[in-house]
Amino acid sequence: MCARASVATSTASRSRKGGEVKAGDLLFVIDPRPYRAAYDSAAAQLAHARATEQLAQEEEQRAQRLIAGKAISREEFDTRRTGSTQSSADVRAAEAAVATGETQSRLH
C-alpha cells in the first residue's frame, strides 16, 4: 500500500516552535471548509446526474415505443439508449465522489 500525501490548510497551530509536546497533544487544527465545499459540490453534481439520468431513461422509453412503430431510425434509438447508459454511469461516478467527500469531511 502506498501512502498518499494530503495538503490541508491549518487554521491554528496548537504548539509553540521548539516547545515540548507530549503524545496525544493537539498540534494543529485542519480547516474543514475546503473538504465541506468539495462534498457540497459532489452532492450538487450527483443531483444533476440523477436528473439527467431520469430524462435520459424517459427518452429511451419513448424511443422504444417509437422504434416499434418505425417512427424513428435505428440510429436515433441507439443514440437515446446510449445516452441513458451514459447517464447511469455518471450517477455512479457522482455517488463515488459524494462518498469520497463524506470520508474526507469526517477525517478532517
N, CA, C and O atoms as a GROMACS GRO file, in nm:
protein
  432
    1MET      N    1   0.084  -0.118   0.000
    1MET     CA    2   0.000   0.000   0.000
    1MET      C    3   0.089   0.124   0.000
    1MET      O    4   0.191   0.128   0.069
    2CYS      N    5   0.050   0.221  -0.075
    2CYS     CA    6   0.129   0.343  -0.090
    2CYS      C    7   0.060   0.457  -0.016
    2CYS      O    8  -0.060   0.478  -0.033
    3ALA      N    9   0.133   0.529   0.066
    3ALA     CA   10   0.077   0.642   0.138
    3ALA      C   11   0.066   0.760   0.042
    3ALA      O   12   0.154   0.784  -0.040
    4ARG      N   13  -0.044   0.832   0.054
    4ARG     CA   14  -0.066   0.946  -0.034
    4ARG      C   15  -0.063   1.074   0.049
    4ARG      O   16  -0.130   1.085   0.152
    5ALA      N   17   0.015   1.170   0.002
    5ALA     CA   18   0.026   1.296   0.074
    5ALA      C   19  -0.101   1.377   0.056
    5ALA      O   20  -0.162   1.375  -0.050
    6SER      N   21  -0.140   1.445   0.159
    6SER     CA   22  -0.257   1.531   0.154
    6SER      C   23  -0.216   1.667   0.208
    6SER      O   24  -0.159   1.678   0.316
    7VAL      N   25  -0.247   1.770   0.132
    7VAL     CA   26  -0.214   1.905   0.175
    7VAL      C   27  -0.341   1.969   0.228
    7VAL      O   28  -0.443   1.973   0.160
    8ALA      N   29  -0.334   2.019   0.347
    8ALA     CA   30  -0.450   2.082   0.408
    8ALA      C   31  -0.409   2.216   0.465
    8ALA      O   32  -0.292   2.240   0.492
    9THR      N   33  -0.505   2.301   0.483
    9THR     CA   34  -0.481   2.430   0.544
    9THR      C   35  -0.515   2.420   0.691
    9THR      O   36  -0.624   2.377   0.728
   10SER      N   37  -0.420   2.460   0.773
   10SER     CA   38  -0.449   2.458   0.916
   10SER      C   39  -0.501   2.595   0.956
   10SER      O   40  -0.460   2.697   0.901
   11THR      N   41  -0.593   2.596   1.051
   11THR     CA   42  -0.648   2.723   1.098
   11THR      C   43  -0.573   2.777   1.218
   11THR      O   44  -0.574   2.897   1.245
   12ALA      N   45  -0.507   2.687   1.290
   12ALA     CA   46  -0.434   2.733   1.408
   12ALA      C   47  -0.330   2.630   1.448
   12ALA      O   48  -0.351   2.509   1.436
   13SER      N   49  -0.219   2.680   1.493
   13SER     CA   50  -0.115   2.592   1.548
   13SER      C   51  -0.135   2.587   1.698
   13SER      O   52  -0.154   2.690   1.762
   14ARG      N   53  -0.131   2.467   1.753
   14ARG     CA   54  -0.155   2.450   1.896
   14ARG      C   55  -0.026   2.435   1.977
   14ARG      O   56  -0.031   2.416   2.098
   15SER      N   57   0.088   2.445   1.911
   15SER     CA   58   0.214   2.432   1.985
   15SER      C   59   0.305   2.548   1.946
   15SER      O   60   0.290   2.609   1.840
   16ARG      N   61   0.400   2.574   2.033
   16ARG     CA   62   0.498   2.678   2.002
   16ARG      C   63   0.620   2.613   1.942
   16ARG      O   64   0.658   2.502   1.980
   17LYS      N   65   0.682   2.682   1.849
   17LYS     CA   66   0.802   2.630   1.784
   17LYS      C   67   0.909   2.603   1.889
   17LYS      O   68   0.944   2.689   1.969
   18GLY      N   69   0.958   2.480   1.885
   18GLY     CA   70   1.061   2.442   1.981
   18GLY      C   71   1.005   2.402   2.117
   18GLY      O   72   1.080   2.360   2.205
   19GLY      N   73   0.874   2.416   2.134
   19GLY     CA   74   0.812   2.382   2.262
   19GLY      C   75   0.800   2.231   2.278
   19GLY      O   76   0.805   2.155   2.181
   20GLU      N   77   0.783   2.190   2.400
   20GLU     CA   78   0.771   2.048   2.430
   20GLU      C   79   0.628   2.002   2.403
   20GLU      O   80   0.531   2.069   2.438
   21VAL      N   81   0.618   1.887   2.339
   21VAL     CA   82   0.487   1.827   2.315
   21VAL      C   83   0.488   1.685   2.368
   21VAL      O   84   0.590   1.617   2.370
   22LYS      N   85   0.370   1.642   2.410
   22LYS     CA   86   0.356   1.506   2.462
   22LYS      C   87   0.265   1.427   2.369
   22LYS      O   88   0.189   1.484   2.290
   23ALA      N   89   0.275   1.296   2.379
   23ALA     CA   90   0.188   1.210   2.300
   23ALA      C   91   0.044   1.247   2.325
   23ALA      O   92   0.001   1.262   2.440
   24GLY      N   93  -0.032   1.263   2.218
   24GLY     CA   94  -0.173   1.297   2.229
   24GLY      C   95  -0.201   1.446   2.227
   24GLY      O   96  -0.318   1.485   2.218
   25ASP      N   97  -0.096   1.530   2.235
   25ASP     CA   98  -0.118   1.675   2.229
   25ASP      C   99  -0.169   1.713   2.091
   25ASP      O  100  -0.123   1.660   1.990
   26LEU      N  101  -0.264   1.805   2.086
   26LEU     CA  102  -0.316   1.857   1.961
   26LEU      C  103  -0.216   1.959   1.906
   26LEU      O  104  -0.185   2.058   1.972
   27LEU      N  105  -0.167   1.933   1.785
   27LEU     CA  106  -0.065   2.020   1.727
   27LEU      C  107  -0.126   2.122   1.632
   27LEU      O  108  -0.087   2.238   1.632
   28PHE      N  109  -0.222   2.079   1.550
   28PHE     CA  110  -0.284   2.167   1.451
   28PHE      C  111  -0.433   2.138   1.443
   28PHE      O  112  -0.479   2.028   1.477
   29VAL      N  113  -0.507   2.238   1.399
   29VAL     CA  114  -0.648   2.220   1.365
   29VAL      C  115  -0.658   2.241   1.215
   29VAL      O  116  -0.622   2.346   1.163
   30ILE      N  117  -0.708   2.140   1.145
   30ILE     CA  118  -0.720   2.148   1.000
   30ILE      C  119  -0.852   2.217   0.964
   30ILE      O  120  -0.957   2.184   1.019
   31ASP      N  121  -0.844   2.310   0.872
   31ASP     CA  122  -0.961   2.385   0.827
   31ASP      C  123  -1.053   2.291   0.749
   31ASP      O  124  -1.014   2.242   0.643
   32PRO      N  125  -1.173   2.265   0.796
   32PRO     CA  126  -1.262   2.171   0.728
   32PRO      C  127  -1.337   2.230   0.608
   32PRO      O  128  -1.401   2.157   0.533
   33ARG      N  129  -1.330   2.360   0.589
   33ARG     CA  130  -1.410   2.425   0.484
   33ARG      C  131  -1.382   2.374   0.344
   33ARG      O  132  -1.478   2.352   0.269
   34PRO      N  133  -1.255   2.352   0.302
   34PRO     CA  134  -1.233   2.301   0.167
   34PRO      C  135  -1.294   2.162   0.146
   34PRO      O  136  -1.342   2.130   0.038
   35TYR      N  137  -1.291   2.080   0.251
   35TYR     CA  138  -1.348   1.945   0.241
   35TYR      C  139  -1.500   1.952   0.232
   35TYR      O  140  -1.563   1.876   0.158
   36ARG      N  141  -1.557   2.042   0.309
   36ARG     CA  142  -1.704   2.059   0.305
   36ARG      C  143  -1.747   2.113   0.169
   36ARG      O  144  -1.849   2.070   0.115
   37ALA      N  145  -1.671   2.206   0.115
   37ALA     CA  146  -1.704   2.262  -0.016
   37ALA      C  147  -1.695   2.154  -0.125
   37ALA      O  148  -1.778   2.149  -0.216
   38ALA      N  149  -1.594   2.068  -0.116
   38ALA     CA  150  -1.581   1.959  -0.213
   38ALA      C  151  -1.698   1.862  -0.201
   38ALA      O  152  -1.751   1.815  -0.302
   39TYR      N  153  -1.739   1.834  -0.079
   39TYR     CA  154  -1.856   1.747  -0.058
   39TYR      C  155  -1.982   1.811  -0.115
   39TYR      O  156  -2.058   1.745  -0.185
   40ASP      N  157  -2.003   1.938  -0.086
   40ASP     CA  158  -2.122   2.007  -0.136
   40ASP      C  159  -2.125   2.008  -0.288
   40ASP      O  160  -2.231   1.990  -0.349
   41SER      N  161  -2.009   2.029  -0.350
   41SER     CA  162  -2.000   2.027  -0.496
   41SER      C  163  -2.034   1.888  -0.551
   41SER      O  164  -2.107   1.876  -0.649
   42ALA      N  165  -1.981   1.786  -0.487
   42ALA     CA  166  -2.010   1.648  -0.531
   42ALA      C  167  -2.158   1.616  -0.515
   42ALA      O  168  -2.217   1.549  -0.600
   43ALA      N  169  -2.219   1.663  -0.407
   43ALA     CA  170  -2.362   1.639  -0.386
   43ALA      C  171  -2.446   1.709  -0.493
   43ALA      O  172  -2.545   1.653  -0.540
   44ALA      N  173  -2.407   1.828  -0.530
   44ALA     CA  174  -2.478   1.900  -0.638
   44ALA      C  175  -2.460   1.828  -0.771
   44ALA      O  176  -2.555   1.818  -0.849
   45GLN      N  177  -2.341   1.779  -0.798
   45GLN     CA  178  -2.318   1.703  -0.922
   45GLN      C  179  -2.402   1.576  -0.924
   45GLN      O  180  -2.452   1.536  -1.029
   46LEU      N  181  -2.417   1.513  -0.810
   46LEU     CA  182  -2.500   1.392  -0.801
   46LEU      C  183  -2.645   1.425  -0.832
   46LEU      O  184  -2.711   1.352  -0.906
   47ALA      N  185  -2.697   1.533  -0.776
   47ALA     CA  186  -2.834   1.573  -0.803
   47ALA      C  187  -2.854   1.600  -0.952
   47ALA      O  188  -2.955   1.560  -1.010
   48HIS      N  189  -2.759   1.667  -1.013
   48HIS     CA  190  -2.764   1.695  -1.157
   48HIS      C  191  -2.761   1.565  -1.237
   48HIS      O  192  -2.839   1.548  -1.331
   49ALA      N  193  -2.672   1.476  -1.200
   49ALA     CA  194  -2.660   1.348  -1.272
   49ALA      C  195  -2.788   1.266  -1.261
   49ALA      O  196  -2.829   1.203  -1.358
   50ARG      N  197  -2.850   1.268  -1.145
   50ARG     CA  198  -2.976   1.192  -1.127
   50ARG      C  199  -3.088   1.251  -1.213
   50ARG      O  200  -3.166   1.177  -1.272
   51ALA      N  201  -3.095   1.382  -1.220
   51ALA     CA  202  -3.197   1.446  -1.303
   51ALA      C  203  -3.173   1.414  -1.451
   51ALA      O  204  -3.267   1.386  -1.526
   52THR      N  205  -3.048   1.420  -1.493
   52THR     CA  206  -3.014   1.388  -1.631
   52THR      C  207  -3.045   1.242  -1.662
   52THR      O  208  -3.094   1.209  -1.770
   53GLU      N  209  -3.016   1.154  -1.566
   53GLU     CA  210  -3.045   1.012  -1.585
   53GLU      C  211  -3.195   0.989  -1.601
   53GLU      O  212  -3.237   0.912  -1.688
   54GLN      N  213  -3.275   1.056  -1.520
   54GLN     CA  214  -3.422   1.041  -1.528
   54GLN      C  215  -3.471   1.081  -1.668
   54GLN      O  216  -3.550   1.009  -1.729
   55LEU      N  217  -3.424   1.194  -1.718
   55LEU     CA  218  -3.464   1.240  -1.850
   55LEU      C  219  -3.419   1.141  -1.958
   55LEU      O  220  -3.496   1.110  -2.049
   56ALA      N  221  -3.298   1.094  -1.949
   56ALA     CA  222  -3.245   1.000  -2.048
   56ALA      C  223  -3.323   0.869  -2.048
   56ALA      O  224  -3.347   0.811  -2.154
   57GLN      N  225  -3.363   0.822  -1.929
   57GLN     CA  226  -3.442   0.700  -1.922
   57GLN      C  227  -3.580   0.720  -1.985
   57GLN      O  228  -3.630   0.631  -2.055
   58GLU      N  229  -3.640   0.835  -1.962
   58GLU     CA  230  -3.769   0.865  -2.024
   58GLU      C  231  -3.756   0.873  -2.175
   58GLU      O  232  -3.842   0.823  -2.248
   59GLU      N  233  -3.649   0.935  -2.223
   59GLU     CA  234  -3.626   0.943  -2.368
   59GLU      C  235  -3.604   0.805  -2.428
   59GLU      O  236  -3.649   0.777  -2.540
   60GLU      N  237  -3.535   0.718  -2.355
   60GLU     CA  238  -3.514   0.582  -2.404
   60GLU      C  239  -3.647   0.507  -2.412
   60GLU      O  240  -3.672   0.435  -2.509
   61GLN      N  241  -3.731   0.523  -2.311
   61GLN     CA  242  -3.862   0.456  -2.313
   61GLN      C  243  -3.947   0.506  -2.430
   61GLN      O  244  -4.013   0.426  -2.497
   62ARG      N  245  -3.946   0.636  -2.456
   62ARG     CA  246  -4.019   0.691  -2.571
   62ARG      C  247  -3.963   0.634  -2.700
   62ARG      O  248  -4.037   0.598  -2.791
   63ALA      N  249  -3.830   0.626  -2.706
   63ALA     CA  250  -3.765   0.575  -2.827
   63ALA      C  251  -3.803   0.429  -2.852
   63ALA      O  252  -3.817   0.387  -2.966
   64GLN      N  253  -3.819   0.350  -2.744
   64GLN     CA  254  -3.859   0.211  -2.760
   64GLN      C  255  -3.998   0.202  -2.825
   64GLN      O  256  -4.021   0.117  -2.912
   65ARG      N  257  -4.089   0.288  -2.783
   65ARG     CA  258  -4.222   0.289  -2.844
   65ARG      C  259  -4.216   0.336  -2.990
   65ARG      O  260  -4.283   0.281  -3.077
   66LEU      N  261  -4.134   0.437  -3.014
   66LEU     CA  262  -4.124   0.492  -3.149
   66LEU      C  263  -4.056   0.396  -3.246
   66LEU      O  264  -4.096   0.387  -3.363
   67ILE      N  265  -3.955   0.325  -3.201
   67ILE     CA  266  -3.886   0.231  -3.290
   67ILE      C  267  -3.978   0.114  -3.324
   67ILE      O  268  -3.974   0.060  -3.434
   68ALA      N  269  -4.061   0.075  -3.227
   68ALA     CA  270  -4.157  -0.034  -3.252
   68ALA      C  271  -4.256   0.007  -3.362
   68ALA      O  272  -4.297  -0.077  -3.443
   69GLY      N  273  -4.292   0.134  -3.365
   69GLY     CA  274  -4.383   0.185  -3.468
   69GLY      C  275  -4.311   0.236  -3.591
   69GLY      O  276  -4.373   0.293  -3.681
   70LYS      N  277  -4.181   0.216  -3.596
   70LYS     CA  278  -4.097   0.260  -3.708
   70LYS      C  279  -4.106   0.412  -3.731
   70LYS      O  280  -4.100   0.460  -3.844
   71ALA      N  281  -4.121   0.485  -3.620
   71ALA     CA  282  -4.133   0.630  -3.628
   71ALA      C  283  -3.998   0.700  -3.614
   71ALA      O  284  -3.986   0.819  -3.643
   72ILE      N  285  -3.895   0.627  -3.570
   72ILE     CA  286  -3.760   0.682  -3.564
   72ILE      C  287  -3.663   0.580  -3.623
   72ILE      O  288  -3.694   0.462  -3.635
   73SER      N  289  -3.546   0.630  -3.658
   73SER     CA  290  -3.444   0.542  -3.715
   73SER      C  291  -3.377   0.459  -3.606
   73SER      O  292  -3.385   0.492  -3.487
   74ARG      N  293  -3.314   0.353  -3.647
   74ARG     CA  294  -3.238   0.269  -3.553
   74ARG      C  295  -3.125   0.351  -3.491
   74ARG      O  296  -3.092   0.334  -3.373
   75GLU      N  297  -3.066   0.439  -3.569
   75GLU     CA  298  -2.958   0.524  -3.519
   75GLU      C  299  -3.007   0.615  -3.406
   75GLU      O  300  -2.939   0.630  -3.305
   76GLU      N  301  -3.124   0.675  -3.423
   76GLU     CA  302  -3.181   0.761  -3.319
   76GLU      C  303  -3.210   0.679  -3.194
   76GLU      O  304  -3.183   0.725  -3.082
   77PHE      N  305  -3.264   0.560  -3.211
   77PHE     CA  306  -3.290   0.473  -3.097
   77PHE      C  307  -3.161   0.441  -3.022
   77PHE      O  308  -3.156   0.450  -2.900
   78ASP      N  309  -3.056   0.402  -3.097
   78ASP     CA  310  -2.928   0.369  -3.035
   78ASP      C  311  -2.869   0.488  -2.960
   78ASP      O  312  -2.811   0.472  -2.853
   79THR      N  313  -2.885   0.607  -3.016
   79THR     CA  314  -2.835   0.729  -2.952
   79THR      C  315  -2.904   0.752  -2.819
   79THR      O  316  -2.839   0.784  -2.719
   80ARG      N  317  -3.034   0.734  -2.816
   80ARG     CA  318  -3.109   0.755  -2.691
   80ARG      C  319  -3.076   0.647  -2.588
   80ARG      O  320  -3.064   0.676  -2.469
   81ARG      N  321  -3.061   0.524  -2.632
   81ARG     CA  322  -3.027   0.416  -2.540
   81ARG      C  323  -2.887   0.438  -2.482
   81ARG      O  324  -2.865   0.417  -2.362
   82THR      N  325  -2.793   0.480  -2.566
   82THR     CA  326  -2.658   0.508  -2.518
   82THR      C  327  -2.657   0.625  -2.420
   82THR      O  328  -2.583   0.623  -2.322
   83GLY      N  329  -2.738   0.726  -2.446
   83GLY     CA  330  -2.749   0.839  -2.354
   83GLY      C  331  -2.797   0.796  -2.217
   83GLY      O  332  -2.750   0.847  -2.115
   84SER      N  333  -2.889   0.702  -2.216
   84SER     CA  334  -2.940   0.650  -2.089
   84SER      C  335  -2.831   0.574  -2.014
   84SER      O  336  -2.816   0.590  -1.892
   85THR      N  337  -2.756   0.493  -2.085
   85THR     CA  338  -2.647   0.416  -2.023
   85THR      C  339  -2.539   0.509  -1.969
   85THR      O  340  -2.489   0.489  -1.859
   86GLN      N  341  -2.504   0.610  -2.047
   86GLN     CA  342  -2.402   0.706  -2.003
   86GLN      C  343  -2.449   0.783  -1.880
   86GLN      O  344  -2.370   0.809  -1.789
   87SER      N  345  -2.575   0.819  -1.877
   87SER     CA  346  -2.629   0.892  -1.762
   87SER      C  347  -2.624   0.807  -1.635
   87SER      O  348  -2.595   0.858  -1.527
   88SER      N  349  -2.652   0.678  -1.649
   88SER     CA  350  -2.644   0.589  -1.533
   88SER      C  351  -2.501   0.580  -1.481
   88SER      O  352  -2.478   0.577  -1.360
   89ALA      N  353  -2.405   0.576  -1.573
   89ALA     CA  354  -2.264   0.573  -1.532
   89ALA      C  355  -2.225   0.703  -1.463
   89ALA      O  356  -2.148   0.702  -1.367
   90ASP      N  357  -2.276   0.816  -1.512
   90ASP     CA  358  -2.249   0.945  -1.449
   90ASP      C  359  -2.302   0.949  -1.305
   90ASP      O  360  -2.239   1.007  -1.217
   91VAL      N  361  -2.417   0.887  -1.282
   91VAL     CA  362  -2.473   0.882  -1.146
   91VAL      C  363  -2.381   0.802  -1.056
   91VAL      O  364  -2.353   0.843  -0.944
   92ARG      N  365  -2.333   0.687  -1.104
   92ARG     CA  366  -2.243   0.606  -1.022
   92ARG      C  367  -2.114   0.681  -0.989
   92ARG      O  368  -2.064   0.673  -0.877
   93ALA      N  369  -2.060   0.755  -1.086
   93ALA     CA  370  -1.939   0.832  -1.062
   93ALA      C  371  -1.965   0.943  -0.960
   93ALA      O  372  -1.882   0.969  -0.872
   94ALA      N  373  -2.080   1.008  -0.971
   94ALA     CA  374  -2.113   1.115  -0.876
   94ALA      C  375  -2.136   1.059  -0.736
   94ALA      O  376  -2.101   1.122  -0.638
   95GLU      N  377  -2.196   0.940  -0.727
   95GLU     CA  378  -2.214   0.876  -0.597
   95GLU      C  379  -2.079   0.846  -0.532
   95GLU      O  380  -2.062   0.862  -0.411
   96ALA      N  381  -1.984   0.802  -0.612
   96ALA     CA  382  -1.849   0.775  -0.560
   96ALA      C  383  -1.783   0.904  -0.512
   96ALA      O  384  -1.715   0.904  -0.409
   97ALA      N  385  -1.803   1.013  -0.586
   97ALA     CA  386  -1.745   1.142  -0.545
   97ALA      C  387  -1.806   1.189  -0.413
   97ALA      O  388  -1.736   1.246  -0.329
   98VAL      N  389  -1.936   1.168  -0.395
   98VAL     CA  390  -2.001   1.205  -0.269
   98VAL      C  391  -1.946   1.120  -0.154
   98VAL      O  392  -1.918   1.172  -0.047
   99ALA      N  393  -1.930   0.991  -0.178
   99ALA     CA  394  -1.875   0.904  -0.073
   99ALA      C  395  -1.734   0.947  -0.035
   99ALA      O  396  -1.698   0.947   0.083
  100THR      N  397  -1.654   0.984  -0.134
  100THR     CA  398  -1.518   1.032  -0.106
  100THR      C  399  -1.524   1.162  -0.025
  100THR      O  400  -1.449   1.180   0.071
  101GLY      N  401  -1.613   1.252  -0.065
  101GLY     CA  402  -1.628   1.378   0.008
  101GLY      C  403  -1.672   1.357   0.152
  101GLY      O  404  -1.625   1.426   0.243
  102GLU      N  405  -1.762   1.260   0.173
  102GLU     CA  406  -1.806   1.230   0.310
  102GLU      C  407  -1.689   1.178   0.394
  102GLU      O  408  -1.670   1.218   0.508
  103THR      N  409  -1.610   1.089   0.335
  103THR     CA  410  -1.495   1.035   0.406
  103THR      C  411  -1.396   1.143   0.441
  103THR      O  412  -1.348   1.150   0.555
  104GLN      N  413  -1.364   1.229   0.346
  104GLN     CA  414  -1.268   1.336   0.372
  104GLN      C  415  -1.320   1.434   0.476
  104GLN      O  416  -1.244   1.482   0.559
  105SER      N  417  -1.449   1.462   0.472
  105SER     CA  418  -1.507   1.554   0.570
  105SER      C  419  -1.498   1.496   0.711
  105SER      O  420  -1.472   1.569   0.806
  106ARG      N  421  -1.521   1.366   0.724
  106ARG     CA  422  -1.513   1.303   0.857
  106ARG      C  423  -1.369   1.298   0.908
  106ARG      O  424  -1.345   1.312   1.028
  107LEU      N  425  -1.274   1.280   0.818
  107LEU     CA  426  -1.134   1.271   0.859
  107LEU      C  427  -1.075   1.407   0.896
  107LEU      O  428  -0.978   1.414   0.972
  108HIS      N  429  -1.133   1.511   0.845
  108HIS     CA  430  -1.077   1.644   0.869
  108HIS      C  431  -1.178   1.724   0.944
  108HIS      O  432  -1.153   1.840   0.976
   0.00000   0.00000   0.00000
